[in-house]
Each structure stands twice: as C-alpha cells, then as structure tokens.
Amino acid sequence: MDQVGESGTRNREFEKKFTREMLISNLVPANTPAPILLDIGGHRGESVKFLRKLFPASVIHSFEPFSAAFAELRLLEDERTRCHNLAVSDVDGTIDFYANAISHTNSVFRVNPGSKDSLFFEEQRKRGAAVPEHMFNRRMEASSVRLDSFCEKHRIEHVDVLKLDVQGAERRVLDGAQQLLRATDNIVLEIMFFDYYEHQASFLEIESVLYPADFRLFSISDISNNPMNGRTDWAEVIYRRTSRP
C-alpha cells in the first residue's frame, strides 16, 4: 500500500540498474562459449534479432508454423540460426492451428469473438458492427513436434534459454518437454490472462509443470496492462532452475 514499506524506493533503484534486456542477458554467464537458445514462436524473426543482440555467440533454433511468417524468419538463417517450419506442442505429428489477419495472434486456440478484454471487439460492439469472421480463426493443419523428440533427434543435451511466445499454448509446449526441462537452465515465457482466446492460461497451469521440474519464478520482466478495463492482459516471466550448475 502507499507509503508502507520501501517498495517505491527499491523499485526506483531497480530501474536504475536493470532493463528487460539486462535481465535476460544476465541469465547466461558471459564466458559461455556457444549458448543454446530455443525460440518457440519465432514469427517473422523479431525474437531472433533480439536474442542475437544479447547473445552474439549463441546457437538459436527458432520455430514458426505459419508459412507466411516463416518465409521472413528463414531469411535470418545462417550457421548459428536454424529455422524450423514447425509448431511445438505435446504432439509429434499434426495439430489444428488457427490463423488470424494479425499473424502474431495465430494460435492453437481459437480467438474468442465474445472477448470482453479485446479493444478491437469492444470498438466493433460500440459501432454496432458484427465481428468480421474472415479475419479470425482460419483453421489449418500444422506439423508439430515435441521438444523432447526434437532435441533427441538433433542431439541437443543442454539448453541455456528456452523462450516461449505461443499465444496461450505454453503448457502444451512444456508438456512435450518433460525430459528437456531437466537440462534447461532458464525459461522466458508469456502467460496470457485475458479472454482474447477460448483458452485462458494461469500461473497455476504453468507452475504445475515447472515447480516439479525445480524451476522457480525469478522475475516479471514485462507486462501488458489493458487501458480499457484495467486488468493485466499478459506478463512475460523468467523462471530459473534452482539446481542449475
């Protein structure tokens, strides 16, 4: 509460010393020769560019199932960046995948046209306009892989940073990475709380997998608050394995 404790002072001191980039870059010791990074939800390469800047010596595996976005992501491929036109989930095979007009909202979950947290849908309702169905939920099949299967095939025995941005499907990715979690040091992922999709995630959903695997919350590194109703839509969080070397 206001004027109780010293959180305001501590936060101001924190902001002088740490940025989101610093928090993430500090996850891997500077003397690590070639950190292994898994970028789940690569989209058009935004996170590849970000991770390359923080970890210039890293080897990055980036995954993106949507062909149009993958075509741009693949332009970044080189000897240290390997791009895979795959979804990552708890399935080896094919899964349903839903494409939207705004491609970074594509997901294994359908957009919820009755969303009360979506600024776009609220604007449509105020105008008395119907939801433009052609813009959302175009179902397609995507090739999918479990991280356990992928890493076994590619002989990846240790992961320095696992980054997840998969529009609410983080639990499915983690369920397909039970063995890999034992060899992963850090996880950076988004947890989405708003009702934009037909599935809403939670800390409980994520931590029911990560706690038994010896991961603990380290930081809330980014947050998106809703200007329409005041709720928190999503948070980017960092988990670290407590038994890491």
Number of C-alpha atoms within 10 A of each C-alpha: 5 7 7 7 9 9 12 12 9 10 11 10 11 11 10 8 10 12 13 13 13 12 16 20 16 11 17 17 10 11 7 12 9 14 20 23 25 22 23 26 25 28 27 21 24 11 18 23 14 12 21 16 13 16 21 13 15 19 19 24 19 26 24 26 23 26 13 12 17 21 16 13 25 20 11 15 17 11 7 16 16 16 23 17 20 21 29 30 26 22 18 17 14 15 17 15 21 20 21 18 12 9 15 17 20 23 24 25 22 21 20 16 18 15 16 15 20 20 15 11 20 17 11 14 13 8 9 9 11 10 15 10 10 9 11 20 20 14 15 13 15 21 18 20 21 22 26 20 17 15 16 12 9 8 9 14 13 16 19 21 25 21 22 24 20 28 22 25 22 22 22 17 21 22 19 20 22 17 17 22 24 17 15 22 21 25 26 22 21 23 26 25 19 22 18 24 22 14 17 16 20 14 11 10 13 17 17 11 17 22 14 9 18 16 23 17 15 16 15 16 19 13 14 12 13 15 11 11 11 9 13 15 18 20 17 18 18 24 23 20 21 14 10 13 5
